[in-house]
Amino acid sequence: MSPTSRRTLASVAGGVFVALVLFMIMNALIAGQRGHHGAAHAGQIVDMIRVEEEEVVQTKRRIKPEKPPPPKSPPPPPRLEVTNEAKPQRHALRIDLPSIDVSGAAGAGPYLGTWDPGQAAPEGELEPIVRINPQYPRQALVDGTEGYVKFEVLIGTDGSVLDVKVTEAEPGRLFVRNALRAVRRWIFKPRVVDGVPVERWAKTSIVFELED
């Protein structure tokens, strides 16, 4: 081989070598820049993820509300003092003079008298314990009418009137209604035979008279 060819071949080989070295250097530089940018980009992504995670955590935090003050206890209800009222005592009504004076009625008051027990027991068992006087009929007061009503009454073992029969009434039936209302509410001392109370029939009457 001639010296000229050798020089040419050496120059080409040197140029190729230099080109390869430059290429490798440039490739290394480019790879370093890419790695730097990739790392920086990855850091930004991590930072963004951390920021988002922190924001999410902050939004999920719950603030405990303050406990309300305990309610004030209501005042105790007022005490009511209850006093026991005395119950009215029921006294037996004993009438000796069966008369009543009502003023202001047609200028004269009614007189209810001459109560005749009729066939009373010898021991006086027909005497009423409670006697309710009848009302004088208004029309009889206005007209000045007097009269009477006679009865037969059935006295029960407890002294109450079980049945009433009108045997006679004058004038007509003017006084019968009021007289019956009163007699049915009478209470007698029951008749006792051998220590046992028994029912009995007895006669009685009510006389309606006006006082002068």
C-alpha positions as CSV (number, residue, x, y, z in Angstrom):
1,M,0.0,0.0,0.0
2,S,1.3,3.4,-0.9
3,P,2.0,6.0,1.8
4,T,-0.7,8.2,0.4
5,S,-3.4,5.5,0.9
6,R,-2.2,4.9,4.4
7,R,-2.6,8.5,5.3
8,T,-6.0,8.7,3.8
9,L,-7.2,5.6,5.7
10,A,-5.8,6.9,9.0
11,S,-7.5,10.3,8.5
12,V,-10.9,8.6,7.8
13,A,-10.5,6.3,10.9
14,G,-9.6,9.2,13.1
15,G,-12.5,11.2,11.8
16,V,-14.9,8.3,12.5
17,F,-13.5,7.9,16.0
18,V,-13.8,11.6,16.8
19,A,-17.4,11.5,15.4
20,L,-18.3,8.5,17.7
21,V,-16.8,10.2,20.7
22,L,-18.7,13.4,20.0
23,F,-21.9,11.4,19.4
24,M,-21.6,9.6,22.8
25,I,-20.9,12.8,24.6
26,M,-23.9,14.5,23.1
27,N,-26.1,11.5,23.8
28,A,-24.9,11.5,27.4
29,L,-25.7,15.2,27.7
30,I,-29.2,14.7,26.2
31,A,-29.9,11.8,28.5
32,G,-28.9,13.8,31.6
33,Q,-31.2,16.7,30.7
34,R,-34.0,14.3,30.1
35,G,-33.4,12.7,33.5
36,H,-33.3,16.0,35.2
37,H,-36.5,17.1,33.6
38,G,-38.2,13.8,34.4
39,A,-37.2,14.0,38.0
40,A,-38.4,17.6,38.3
41,H,-41.7,16.7,36.6
42,A,-42.0,13.7,39.0
43,G,-41.4,16.0,42.0
44,Q,-44.1,18.4,40.8
45,I,-46.5,15.5,40.4
46,V,-45.7,14.2,44.0
47,D,-46.1,17.7,45.4
48,M,-49.5,18.1,43.6
49,I,-50.7,14.8,45.0
50,R,-49.6,15.7,48.5
51,V,-51.3,19.1,48.3
52,E,-54.5,17.4,47.1
53,E,-54.3,14.8,49.8
54,E,-53.8,17.4,52.5
55,E,-56.7,19.4,51.1
56,V,-58.9,16.4,51.2
57,V,-57.8,15.6,54.8
58,Q,-58.6,19.2,55.9
59,T,-62.1,19.0,54.4
60,K,-62.8,15.8,56.3
61,R,-61.9,17.2,59.7
62,R,-64.9,17.5,61.9
63,I,-65.2,20.2,64.5
64,K,-66.9,19.0,67.6
65,P,-69.7,21.4,68.6
66,E,-69.6,22.9,72.0
67,K,-71.7,21.1,74.5
68,P,-74.8,23.2,75.3
69,P,-75.2,24.3,78.8
70,P,-77.3,22.0,80.9
71,P,-81.0,23.0,81.0
72,K,-82.1,24.8,84.0
73,S,-84.3,22.6,86.2
74,P,-87.9,23.8,86.2
75,P,-89.2,25.2,89.4
76,P,-91.0,22.7,91.6
77,P,-94.8,22.8,91.2
78,P,-96.7,24.7,93.9
79,R,-97.8,22.6,96.7
80,L,-101.6,22.5,97.1
81,E,-102.7,22.2,100.6
82,V,-106.0,20.3,100.7
83,T,-108.0,20.7,103.8
84,N,-110.7,18.2,104.6
85,E,-114.0,19.9,104.5
86,A,-116.4,18.8,107.1
87,K,-119.2,16.7,105.7
88,P,-122.6,17.8,106.5
89,Q,-124.2,15.5,109.0
90,R,-127.7,14.1,108.2
91,H,-129.9,14.6,111.2
92,A,-133.2,12.9,111.6
93,L,-136.1,15.3,111.1
94,R,-138.7,15.0,113.8
95,I,-141.8,17.1,113.2
96,D,-144.2,17.6,116.0
97,L,-146.3,20.4,114.3
98,P,-146.4,19.7,110.6
99,S,-147.0,23.2,109.4
100,I,-145.1,25.6,107.1
101,D,-145.5,29.3,106.6
102,V,-144.6,30.6,103.1
103,S,-144.9,34.3,102.8
104,G,-145.5,36.3,99.6
105,A,-147.7,33.7,97.8
106,A,-151.1,35.2,96.9
107,G,-151.1,37.1,100.1
108,A,-151.2,34.0,102.3
109,G,-148.9,31.0,103.2
110,P,-149.8,27.3,103.1
111,Y,-150.4,25.4,106.3
112,L,-149.7,21.7,106.1
113,G,-151.0,20.2,109.3
114,T,-153.1,17.5,111.0
115,W,-150.8,14.7,109.9
116,D,-152.7,11.6,111.0
117,P,-150.7,8.3,111.1
118,G,-153.9,6.3,111.1
119,Q,-153.4,2.8,112.2
120,A,-150.1,3.3,114.0
121,A,-148.4,0.6,116.0
122,P,-148.7,0.8,119.8
123,E,-145.0,1.4,120.1
124,G,-145.2,4.5,117.9
125,E,-143.3,2.8,115.1
126,L,-145.2,4.9,112.4
127,E,-143.5,8.1,113.5
128,P,-141.4,9.3,110.5
129,I,-137.7,9.8,110.9
130,V,-137.6,12.0,107.9
131,R,-140.6,13.9,106.5
132,I,-140.6,16.1,103.4
133,N,-143.5,18.6,103.3
134,P,-145.2,18.9,100.0
135,Q,-145.4,22.1,97.9
136,Y,-148.7,23.9,98.0
137,P,-150.0,23.9,94.4
138,R,-149.6,27.4,92.8
139,Q,-153.2,27.4,91.4
140,A,-154.6,26.4,94.8
141,L,-152.7,29.3,96.4
142,V,-154.0,31.8,93.8
143,D,-157.6,30.5,94.2
144,G,-157.3,30.1,98.0
145,T,-158.3,26.4,97.8
146,E,-157.8,24.0,100.7
147,G,-158.1,20.2,100.8
148,Y,-156.5,16.9,101.9
149,V,-155.2,13.6,100.6
150,K,-155.4,10.3,102.5
151,F,-153.1,7.4,101.8
152,E,-152.2,3.8,102.6
153,V,-148.4,3.4,102.6
154,L,-146.3,0.2,102.6
155,I,-143.3,0.7,104.9
156,G,-140.3,-1.5,104.1
157,T,-137.9,-3.2,106.5
158,D,-135.5,-0.2,106.2
159,G,-138.3,2.3,106.9
160,S,-138.6,3.6,103.3
161,V,-141.9,3.9,101.6
162,L,-142.3,1.1,99.1
163,D,-145.8,1.8,97.8
164,V,-148.5,4.4,98.2
165,K,-152.2,4.2,97.5
166,V,-154.5,7.2,97.5
167,T,-157.7,6.3,99.3
168,E,-159.4,9.7,99.3
169,A,-158.7,13.3,98.0
170,E,-160.6,16.6,98.2
171,P,-161.2,18.6,96.1
172,G,-160.7,16.1,93.3
173,R,-157.0,15.4,92.5
174,L,-155.8,19.0,92.9
175,F,-153.3,18.1,95.7
176,V,-152.6,14.4,94.9
177,R,-149.5,14.9,92.7
178,N,-147.6,17.1,95.2
179,A,-148.7,14.9,98.1
180,L,-147.5,11.7,96.5
181,R,-144.1,13.3,95.7
182,A,-143.6,14.1,99.4
183,V,-144.9,10.9,100.9
184,R,-142.6,8.7,98.7
185,R,-139.6,10.4,100.3
186,W,-140.7,9.9,103.9
187,I,-138.7,7.5,106.1
188,F,-140.2,5.7,109.0
189,K,-138.9,3.6,111.8
190,P,-139.4,0.0,110.7
191,R,-141.7,-2.3,112.6
192,V,-139.8,-5.1,114.4
193,V,-141.4,-8.4,115.3
194,D,-139.3,-10.8,117.4
195,G,-136.2,-8.8,116.7
196,V,-136.7,-8.9,112.9
197,P,-137.9,-5.9,110.9
198,V,-141.0,-6.6,108.8
199,E,-143.0,-4.7,106.1
200,R,-146.4,-3.3,107.0
201,W,-149.2,-1.2,105.7
202,A,-150.3,2.0,107.5
203,K,-152.6,4.9,106.9
204,T,-151.7,8.5,106.9
205,S,-153.0,11.8,105.4
206,I,-151.8,15.3,104.5
207,V,-154.1,18.3,105.0
208,F,-153.5,21.4,102.9
209,E,-154.7,24.6,104.7
210,L,-154.0,28.3,104.2
211,E,-153.3,30.5,107.2
212,D,-155.4,33.5,107.7
